[in-house]
């Protein structure tokens, strides 16, 4: 697993956010190693947005079917 230094630091410092490291690569401009809390919360927000989007799409398709 070949991660950049910033992502490797977050991976080691906060094991819970390890699965989101590739997911939140856009936030590389932030000092991710210095502020893993912000890095993690941004990843969680992204996942919540995607989940809401998917639920909305599924609901819309089910409603249009009936």
PDB file with one MODEL, atoms N, CA, C and O in Angstrom:
MODEL        1
ATOM      1  N   UNK A   1       0.857  -1.183   0.000  1.00  0.00           N
ATOM      2  CA  UNK A   1       0.000   0.000   0.000  1.00  0.00           C
ATOM      3  C   UNK A   1       0.891   1.231   0.000  1.00  0.00           C
ATOM      4  O   UNK A   1       1.570   1.510   0.989  1.00  0.00           O
ATOM      5  N   UNK A   2       0.893   1.962  -1.093  1.00  0.00           N
ATOM      6  CA  UNK A   2       1.810   3.089  -1.248  1.00  0.00           C
ATOM      7  C   UNK A   2       1.030   4.384  -1.151  1.00  0.00           C
ATOM      8  O   UNK A   2       0.505   4.881  -2.147  1.00  0.00           O
ATOM      9  N   UNK A   3       0.955   4.935   0.067  1.00  0.00           N
ATOM     10  CA  UNK A   3       0.220   6.179   0.275  1.00  0.00           C
ATOM     11  C   UNK A   3       1.191   7.352   0.335  1.00  0.00           C
ATOM     12  O   UNK A   3       2.340   7.186   0.744  1.00  0.00           O
ATOM     13  N   UNK A   4       0.733   8.540  -0.070  1.00  0.00           N
ATOM     14  CA  UNK A   4       1.546   9.741   0.157  1.00  0.00           C
ATOM     15  C   UNK A   4       1.762   9.960   1.654  1.00  0.00           C
ATOM     16  O   UNK A   4       1.057   9.385   2.483  1.00  0.00           O
ATOM     17  N   UNK A   5       2.748  10.802   1.990  1.00  0.00           N
ATOM     18  CA  UNK A   5       3.098  10.976   3.400  1.00  0.00           C
ATOM     19  C   UNK A   5       1.922  11.467   4.231  1.00  0.00           C
ATOM     20  O   UNK A   5       1.682  10.952   5.323  1.00  0.00           O
ATOM     21  N   UNK A   6       1.184  12.457   3.732  1.00  0.00           N
ATOM     22  CA  UNK A   6       0.075  13.012   4.514  1.00  0.00           C
ATOM     23  C   UNK A   6      -0.981  11.947   4.773  1.00  0.00           C
ATOM     24  O   UNK A   6      -1.477  11.826   5.894  1.00  0.00           O
ATOM     25  N   UNK A   7      -1.330  11.174   3.748  1.00  0.00           N
ATOM     26  CA  UNK A   7      -2.357  10.157   3.931  1.00  0.00           C
ATOM     27  C   UNK A   7      -1.858   9.021   4.814  1.00  0.00           C
ATOM     28  O   UNK A   7      -2.629   8.447   5.583  1.00  0.00           O
ATOM     29  N   UNK A   8      -0.569   8.694   4.707  1.00  0.00           N
ATOM     30  CA  UNK A   8      -0.034   7.645   5.561  1.00  0.00           C
ATOM     31  C   UNK A   8      -0.116   8.078   7.022  1.00  0.00           C
ATOM     32  O   UNK A   8      -0.410   7.261   7.895  1.00  0.00           O
ATOM     33  N   UNK A   9       0.145   9.367   7.294  1.00  0.00           N
ATOM     34  CA  UNK A   9       0.079   9.859   8.663  1.00  0.00           C
ATOM     35  C   UNK A   9      -1.341   9.751   9.205  1.00  0.00           C
ATOM     36  O   UNK A   9      -1.545   9.333  10.345  1.00  0.00           O
ATOM     37  N   UNK A  10      -2.322  10.127   8.388  1.00  0.00           N
ATOM     38  CA  UNK A  10      -3.708  10.031   8.832  1.00  0.00           C
ATOM     39  C   UNK A  10      -4.076   8.574   9.064  1.00  0.00           C
ATOM     40  O   UNK A  10      -4.780   8.250  10.020  1.00  0.00           O
ATOM     41  N   UNK A  11      -3.602   7.702   8.194  1.00  0.00           N
ATOM     42  CA  UNK A  11      -3.892   6.269   8.311  1.00  0.00           C
ATOM     43  C   UNK A  11      -3.370   5.725   9.632  1.00  0.00           C
ATOM     44  O   UNK A  11      -4.039   4.927  10.290  1.00  0.00           O
ATOM     45  N   UNK A  12      -2.167   6.160  10.019  1.00  0.00           N
ATOM     46  CA  UNK A  12      -1.590   5.655  11.255  1.00  0.00           C
ATOM     47  C   UNK A  12      -2.209   6.321  12.473  1.00  0.00           C
ATOM     48  O   UNK A  12      -2.408   5.673  13.500  1.00  0.00           O
ATOM     49  N   UNK A  13      -2.519   7.622  12.367  1.00  0.00           N
ATOM     50  CA  UNK A  13      -2.994   8.364  13.532  1.00  0.00           C
ATOM     51  C   UNK A  13      -4.444   8.040  13.848  1.00  0.00           C
ATOM     52  O   UNK A  13      -4.847   8.070  15.010  1.00  0.00           O
ATOM     53  N   UNK A  14      -5.239   7.730  12.817  1.00  0.00           N
ATOM     54  CA  UNK A  14      -6.666   7.537  13.033  1.00  0.00           C
ATOM     55  C   UNK A  14      -7.131   6.336  12.223  1.00  0.00           C
ATOM     56  O   UNK A  14      -7.485   6.467  11.052  1.00  0.00           O
ATOM     57  N   UNK A  15      -7.127   5.176  12.847  1.00  0.00           N
ATOM     58  CA  UNK A  15      -7.461   3.959  12.123  1.00  0.00           C
ATOM     59  C   UNK A  15      -8.880   3.935  11.580  1.00  0.00           C
ATOM     60  O   UNK A  15      -9.168   3.248  10.600  1.00  0.00           O
ATOM     61  N   UNK A  16      -9.776   4.699  12.230  1.00  0.00           N
ATOM     62  CA  UNK A  16     -11.169   4.657  11.802  1.00  0.00           C
ATOM     63  C   UNK A  16     -11.351   5.291  10.434  1.00  0.00           C
ATOM     64  O   UNK A  16     -12.278   4.935   9.707  1.00  0.00           O
ATOM     65  N   UNK A  17     -10.473   6.233  10.070  1.00  0.00           N
ATOM     66  CA  UNK A  17     -10.646   6.923   8.792  1.00  0.00           C
ATOM     67  C   UNK A  17      -9.810   6.288   7.688  1.00  0.00           C
ATOM     68  O   UNK A  17      -9.721   6.829   6.586  1.00  0.00           O
ATOM     69  N   UNK A  18      -9.189   5.128   7.982  1.00  0.00           N
ATOM     70  CA  UNK A  18      -8.258   4.555   7.014  1.00  0.00           C
ATOM     71  C   UNK A  18      -8.946   4.204   5.705  1.00  0.00           C
ATOM     72  O   UNK A  18      -8.348   4.338   4.637  1.00  0.00           O
ATOM     73  N   UNK A  19     -10.206   3.752   5.775  1.00  0.00           N
ATOM     74  CA  UNK A  19     -10.888   3.339   4.551  1.00  0.00           C
ATOM     75  C   UNK A  19     -11.316   4.526   3.711  1.00  0.00           C
ATOM     76  O   UNK A  19     -11.694   4.358   2.551  1.00  0.00           O
ATOM     77  N   UNK A  20     -11.263   5.736   4.282  1.00  0.00           N
ATOM     78  CA  UNK A  20     -11.693   6.921   3.547  1.00  0.00           C
ATOM     79  C   UNK A  20     -10.521   7.699   2.967  1.00  0.00           C
ATOM     80  O   UNK A  20     -10.721   8.753   2.365  1.00  0.00           O
ATOM     81  N   UNK A  21      -9.287   7.194   3.140  1.00  0.00           N
ATOM     82  CA  UNK A  21      -8.137   7.983   2.707  1.00  0.00           C
ATOM     83  C   UNK A  21      -8.141   8.229   1.205  1.00  0.00           C
ATOM     84  O   UNK A  21      -7.961   9.362   0.760  1.00  0.00           O
ATOM     85  N   UNK A  22      -8.347   7.173   0.422  1.00  0.00           N
ATOM     86  CA  UNK A  22      -8.408   7.361  -1.030  1.00  0.00           C
ATOM     87  C   UNK A  22      -9.611   8.201  -1.406  1.00  0.00           C
ATOM     88  O   UNK A  22      -9.593   8.935  -2.394  1.00  0.00           O
ATOM     89  N   UNK A  23     -10.669   8.080  -0.594  1.00  0.00           N
ATOM     90  CA  UNK A  23     -11.937   8.735  -0.894  1.00  0.00           C
ATOM     91  C   UNK A  23     -11.818  10.250  -0.809  1.00  0.00           C
ATOM     92  O   UNK A  23     -12.483  10.964  -1.559  1.00  0.00           O
ATOM     93  N   UNK A  24     -10.986  10.743   0.085  1.00  0.00           N
ATOM     94  CA  UNK A  24     -10.930  12.186   0.330  1.00  0.00           C
ATOM     95  C   UNK A  24      -9.613  12.768  -0.153  1.00  0.00           C
ATOM     96  O   UNK A  24      -9.044  13.649   0.492  1.00  0.00           O
ATOM     97  N   UNK A  25      -9.131  12.282  -1.277  1.00  0.00           N
ATOM     98  CA  UNK A  25      -7.850  12.753  -1.788  1.00  0.00           C
ATOM     99  C   UNK A  25      -7.902  14.222  -2.188  1.00  0.00           C
ATOM    100  O   UNK A  25      -6.869  14.892  -2.204  1.00  0.00           O
ATOM    101  N   UNK A  26      -9.109  14.744  -2.518  1.00  0.00           N
ATOM    102  CA  UNK A  26      -9.220  16.132  -2.946  1.00  0.00           C
ATOM    103  C   UNK A  26      -8.765  17.087  -1.854  1.00  0.00           C
ATOM    104  O   UNK A  26      -8.420  18.231  -2.149  1.00  0.00           O
ATOM    105  N   UNK A  27      -8.754  16.647  -0.596  1.00  0.00           N
ATOM    106  CA  UNK A  27      -8.411  17.546   0.505  1.00  0.00           C
ATOM    107  C   UNK A  27      -6.905  17.544   0.779  1.00  0.00           C
ATOM    108  O   UNK A  27      -6.469  17.863   1.885  1.00  0.00           O
ATOM    109  N   UNK A  28      -6.114  17.182  -0.235  1.00  0.00           N
ATOM    110  CA  UNK A  28      -4.664  17.094  -0.037  1.00  0.00           C
ATOM    111  C   UNK A  28      -4.055  18.449   0.296  1.00  0.00           C
ATOM    112  O   UNK A  28      -2.957  18.504   0.850  1.00  0.00           O
ATOM    113  N   UNK A  29      -4.747  19.558  -0.032  1.00  0.00           N
ATOM    114  CA  UNK A  29      -4.204  20.887   0.229  1.00  0.00           C
ATOM    115  C   UNK A  29      -4.154  21.180   1.726  1.00  0.00           C
ATOM    116  O   UNK A  29      -3.342  21.989   2.176  1.00  0.00           O
ATOM    117  N   UNK A  30      -5.019  20.523   2.497  1.00  0.00           N
ATOM    118  CA  UNK A  30      -4.991  20.710   3.941  1.00  0.00           C
ATOM    119  C   UNK A  30      -3.839  19.910   4.540  1.00  0.00           C
ATOM    120  O   UNK A  30      -3.489  18.852   4.016  1.00  0.00           O
ATOM    121  N   UNK A  31      -3.247  20.392   5.622  1.00  0.00           N
ATOM    122  CA  UNK A  31      -2.242  19.585   6.337  1.00  0.00           C
ATOM    123  C   UNK A  31      -2.939  18.435   7.055  1.00  0.00           C
ATOM    124  O   UNK A  31      -3.202  18.503   8.256  1.00  0.00           O
ATOM    125  N   UNK A  32      -3.233  17.386   6.305  1.00  0.00           N
ATOM    126  CA  UNK A  32      -4.078  16.310   6.822  1.00  0.00           C
ATOM    127  C   UNK A  32      -3.463  15.648   8.056  1.00  0.00           C
ATOM    128  O   UNK A  32      -4.182  15.234   8.965  1.00  0.00           O
ATOM    129  N   UNK A  33      -2.150  15.551   8.086  1.00  0.00           N
ATOM    130  CA  UNK A  33      -1.508  14.898   9.226  1.00  0.00           C
ATOM    131  C   UNK A  33      -1.651  15.740  10.492  1.00  0.00           C
ATOM    132  O   UNK A  33      -1.712  15.203  11.598  1.00  0.00           O
ATOM    133  N   UNK A  34      -1.705  17.081  10.319  1.00  0.00           N
ATOM    134  CA  UNK A  34      -1.792  17.962  11.477  1.00  0.00           C
ATOM    135  C   UNK A  34      -3.214  18.041  12.014  1.00  0.00           C
ATOM    136  O   UNK A  34      -3.415  18.232  13.213  1.00  0.00           O
ATOM    137  N   UNK A  35      -4.209  17.896  11.129  1.00  0.00           N
ATOM    138  CA  UNK A  35      -5.596  18.025  11.573  1.00  0.00           C
ATOM    139  C   UNK A  35      -6.420  16.843  11.077  1.00  0.00           C
ATOM    140  O   UNK A  35      -7.280  17.023  10.215  1.00  0.00           O
ATOM    141  N   UNK A  36      -6.182  15.635  11.598  1.00  0.00           N
ATOM    142  CA  UNK A  36      -6.928  14.461  11.134  1.00  0.00           C
ATOM    143  C   UNK A  36      -8.419  14.553  11.431  1.00  0.00           C
ATOM    144  O   UNK A  36      -9.221  13.917  10.747  1.00  0.00           O
ATOM    145  N   UNK A  37      -8.809  15.340  12.446  1.00  0.00           N
ATOM    146  CA  UNK A  37     -10.236  15.442  12.774  1.00  0.00           C
ATOM    147  C   UNK A  37     -11.005  16.083  11.633  1.00  0.00           C
ATOM    148  O   UNK A  37     -12.078  15.606  11.262  1.00  0.00           O
ATOM    149  N   UNK A  38     -10.463  17.168  11.068  1.00  0.00           N
ATOM    150  CA  UNK A  38     -11.132  17.830   9.944  1.00  0.00           C
ATOM    151  C   UNK A  38     -11.135  16.901   8.740  1.00  0.00           C
ATOM    152  O   UNK A  38     -12.136  16.812   8.029  1.00  0.00           O
ATOM    153  N   UNK A  39     -10.031  16.213   8.506  1.00  0.00           N
ATOM    154  CA  UNK A  39      -9.919  15.281   7.381  1.00  0.00           C
ATOM    155  C   UNK A  39     -10.998  14.201   7.492  1.00  0.00           C
ATOM    156  O   UNK A  39     -11.662  13.873   6.508  1.00  0.00           O
ATOM    157  N   UNK A  40     -11.165  13.659   8.683  1.00  0.00           N
ATOM    158  CA  UNK A  40     -12.145  12.596   8.896  1.00  0.00           C
ATOM    159  C   UNK A  40     -13.561  13.121   8.745  1.00  0.00           C
ATOM    160  O   UNK A  40     -14.400  12.471   8.121  1.00  0.00           O
ATOM    161  N   UNK A  41     -13.839  14.305   9.316  1.00  0.00           N
ATOM    162  CA  UNK A  41     -15.201  14.830   9.238  1.00  0.00           C
ATOM    163  C   UNK A  41     -15.571  15.158   7.800  1.00  0.00           C
ATOM    164  O   UNK A  41     -16.726  14.991   7.409  1.00  0.00           O
ATOM    165  N   UNK A  42     -14.612  15.622   7.008  1.00  0.00           N
ATOM    166  CA  UNK A  42     -14.892  15.896   5.599  1.00  0.00           C
ATOM    167  C   UNK A  42     -15.249  14.597   4.881  1.00  0.00           C
ATOM    168  O   UNK A  42     -16.169  14.571   4.064  1.00  0.00           O
ATOM    169  N   UNK A  43     -14.533  13.533   5.178  1.00  0.00           N
ATOM    170  CA  UNK A  43     -14.833  12.245   4.550  1.00  0.00           C
ATOM    171  C   UNK A  43     -16.231  11.771   4.930  1.00  0.00           C
ATOM    172  O   UNK A  43     -16.975  11.267   4.090  1.00  0.00           O
ATOM    173  N   UNK A  44     -16.582  11.938   6.206  1.00  0.00           N
ATOM    174  CA  UNK A  44     -17.902  11.500   6.664  1.00  0.00           C
ATOM    175  C   UNK A  44     -18.990  12.316   5.982  1.00  0.00           C
ATOM    176  O   UNK A  44     -20.021  11.770   5.589  1.00  0.00           O
ATOM    177  N   UNK A  45     -18.767  13.636   5.837  1.00  0.00           N
ATOM    178  CA  UNK A  45     -19.757  14.488   5.173  1.00  0.00           C
ATOM    179  C   UNK A  45     -19.952  14.043   3.731  1.00  0.00           C
ATOM    180  O   UNK A  45     -21.082  13.990   3.247  1.00  0.00           O
ATOM    181  N   UNK A  46     -18.863  13.724   3.041  1.00  0.00           N
ATOM    182  CA  UNK A  46     -18.966  13.272   1.646  1.00  0.00           C
ATOM    183  C   UNK A  46     -19.796  11.993   1.568  1.00  0.00           C
ATOM    184  O   UNK A  46     -20.654  11.864   0.694  1.00  0.00           O
ATOM    185  N   UNK A  47     -19.549  11.053   2.471  1.00  0.00           N
ATOM    186  CA  UNK A  47     -20.283   9.789   2.441  1.00  0.00           C
ATOM    187  C   UNK A  47     -21.760  10.017   2.730  1.00  0.00           C
ATOM    188  O   UNK A  47     -22.619   9.372   2.129  1.00  0.00           O
ATOM    189  N   UNK A  48     -22.063  10.942   3.660  1.00  0.00           N
ATOM    190  CA  UNK A  48     -23.468  11.245   3.954  1.00  0.00           C
ATOM    191  C   UNK A  48     -24.146  11.833   2.723  1.00  0.00           C
ATOM    192  O   UNK A  48     -25.277  11.466   2.403  1.00  0.00           O
ATOM    193  N   UNK A  49     -23.459  12.748   2.026  1.00  0.00           N
ATOM    194  CA  UNK A  49     -24.042  13.363   0.828  1.00  0.00           C
ATOM    195  C   UNK A  49     -24.320  12.297  -0.229  1.00  0.00           C
ATOM    196  O   UNK A  49     -25.390  12.289  -0.838  1.00  0.00           O
ATOM    197  N   UNK A  50     -23.362  11.401  -0.446  1.00  0.00           N
ATOM    198  CA  UNK A  50     -23.554  10.353  -1.457  1.00  0.00           C
ATOM    199  C   UNK A  50     -24.701   9.425  -1.054  1.00  0.00           C
ATOM    200  O   UNK A  50     -25.493   9.014  -1.901  1.00  0.00           O
ATOM    201  N   UNK A  51     -24.790   9.096   0.227  1.00  0.00           N
ATOM    202  CA  UNK A  51     -25.870   8.229   0.689  1.00  0.00           C
ATOM    203  C   UNK A  51     -27.223   8.880   0.462  1.00  0.00           C
ATOM    204  O   UNK A  51     -28.152   8.235  -0.022  1.00  0.00           O
ATOM    205  N   UNK A  52     -27.339  10.166   0.811  1.00  0.00           N
ATOM    206  CA  UNK A  52     -28.601  10.881   0.603  1.00  0.00           C
ATOM    207  C   UNK A  52     -28.944  10.911  -0.880  1.00  0.00           C
ATOM    208  O   UNK A  52     -30.102  10.731  -1.260  1.00  0.00           O
ATOM    209  N   UNK A  53     -27.938  11.139  -1.715  1.00  0.00           N
ATOM    210  CA  UNK A  53     -28.174  11.175  -3.164  1.00  0.00           C
ATOM    211  C   UNK A  53     -28.698   9.830  -3.665  1.00  0.00           C
ATOM    212  O   UNK A  53     -29.657   9.780  -4.435  1.00  0.00           O
ATOM    213  N   UNK A  54     -28.069   8.743  -3.225  1.00  0.00           N
ATOM    214  CA  UNK A  54     -28.500   7.416  -3.676  1.00  0.00           C
ATOM    215  C   UNK A  54     -29.908   7.096  -3.188  1.00  0.00           C
ATOM    216  O   UNK A  54     -30.718   6.559  -3.943  1.00  0.00           O
ATOM    217  N   UNK A  55     -30.205   7.418  -1.937  1.00  0.00           N
ATOM    218  CA  UNK A  55     -31.545   7.163  -1.403  1.00  0.00           C
ATOM    219  C   UNK A  55     -32.576   7.964  -2.188  1.00  0.00           C
ATOM    220  O   UNK A  55     -33.660   7.461  -2.486  1.00  0.00           O
ATOM    221  N   UNK A  56     -32.244   9.212  -2.525  1.00  0.00           N
ATOM    222  CA  UNK A  56     -33.165  10.040  -3.305  1.00  0.00           C
ATOM    223  C   UNK A  56     -33.419   9.426  -4.671  1.00  0.00           C
ATOM    224  O   UNK A  56     -34.559   9.391  -5.136  1.00  0.00           O
ATOM    225  N   UNK A  57     -32.369   8.942  -5.314  1.00  0.00           N
ATOM    226  CA  UNK A  57     -32.525   8.338  -6.638  1.00  0.00           C
ATOM    227  C   UNK A  57     -33.386   7.082  -6.575  1.00  0.00           C
ATOM    228  O   UNK A  57     -34.266   6.892  -7.414  1.00  0.00           O
ATOM    229  N   UNK A  58     -33.140   6.230  -5.593  1.00  0.00           N
ATOM    230  CA  UNK A  58     -33.916   4.991  -5.463  1.00  0.00           C
ATOM    231  C   UNK A  58     -35.375   5.320  -5.184  1.00  0.00           C
ATOM    232  O   UNK A  58     -36.272   4.712  -5.767  1.00  0.00           O
ATOM    233  N   UNK A  59     -35.615   6.277  -4.297  1.00  0.00           N
ATOM    234  CA  UNK A  59     -36.991   6.659  -3.977  1.00  0.00           C
ATOM    235  C   UNK A  59     -37.693   7.212  -5.206  1.00  0.00           C
ATOM    236  O   UNK A  59     -38.849   6.875  -5.460  1.00  0.00           O
ATOM    237  N   UNK A  60     -37.014   8.052  -5.967  1.00  0.00           N
ATOM    238  CA  UNK A  60     -37.621   8.633  -7.164  1.00  0.00           C
ATOM    239  C   UNK A  60     -37.963   7.546  -8.183  1.00  0.00           C
ATOM    240  O   UNK A  60     -39.018   7.596  -8.815  1.00  0.00           O
ATOM    241  N   UNK A  61     -37.077   6.573  -8.340  1.00  0.00           N
ATOM    242  CA  UNK A  61     -37.349   5.517  -9.322  1.00  0.00           C
ATOM    243  C   UNK A  61     -38.505   4.628  -8.861  1.00  0.00           C
ATOM    244  O   UNK A  61     -39.298   4.171  -9.684  1.00  0.00           O
ATOM    245  N   UNK A  62     -38.609   4.382  -7.558  1.00  0.00           N
ATOM    246  CA  UNK A  62     -39.723   3.578  -7.054  1.00  0.00           C
ATOM    247  C   UNK A  62     -41.044   4.322  -7.206  1.00  0.00           C
ATOM    248  O   UNK A  62     -42.059   3.724  -7.563  1.00  0.00           O
ATOM    249  N   UNK A  63     -41.035   5.624  -6.935  1.00  0.00           N
ATOM    250  CA  UNK A  63     -42.262   6.411  -7.050  1.00  0.00           C
ATOM    251  C   UNK A  63     -42.707   6.485  -8.502  1.00  0.00           C
ATOM    252  O   UNK A  63     -43.902   6.402  -8.788  1.00  0.00           O
ATOM    253  N   UNK A  64     -41.767   6.639  -9.416  1.00  0.00           N
ATOM    254  CA  UNK A  64     -42.140   6.763 -10.828  1.00  0.00           C
ATOM    255  C   UNK A  64     -42.644   5.432 -11.388  1.00  0.00           C
ATOM    256  O   UNK A  64     -43.362   5.417 -12.387  1.00  0.00           O
ATOM    257  N   UNK A  65     -42.276   4.319 -10.757  1.00  0.00           N
ATOM    258  CA  UNK A  65     -42.714   3.012 -11.240  1.00  0.00           C
ATOM    259  C   UNK A  65     -44.190   2.763 -10.963  1.00  0.00           C
ATOM    260  O   UNK A  65     -44.881   2.140 -11.769  1.00  0.00           O
ATOM    261  N   UNK A  66     -44.671   3.246  -9.831  1.00  0.00           N
ATOM    262  CA  UNK A  66     -46.060   2.961  -9.445  1.00  0.00           C
ATOM    263  C   UNK A  66     -47.031   3.787 -10.269  1.00  0.00           C
ATOM    264  O   UNK A  66     -48.243   3.680 -10.085  1.00  0.00           O
TER     265      UNK A  66
ENDMDL
END
